[in-house]
Amino acid sequence: MSAVTIRNLSEEVHRALKLRAAQHNRSTEAEIRAILEMAVRSEGRLRLGTALADRSRALGLRRGDVEALEAGRVGGPAEPVRLG
């Protein structure tokens, strides 16, 4: 796990972090981790599973369609392509 050192943090900010941590029943270090995780977690990021489900719904794909595709799938590993 990585470690980060923050230098020149004002006393006012440090006190505010300690207070916020106490309000959330966490240590100051845990509170800072939570703040950083929230800051870098993008609300607009593309989630592949959600995007595929949305696209399937938009195309009118139903569970029966998926089951038909799965039933037609040949089991086992794919054969290598033979060139020439």
Buried (B, 14 or more C-beta within 10 A) or exposed (E): EEEEEEEEEEEEEEEEBEEBBEEEEBEBEEBBEBEEEEEEEEEEEEEEEEEEEEEBEEEEBEEEEEEEEEEEEEEEEEEEEEEE
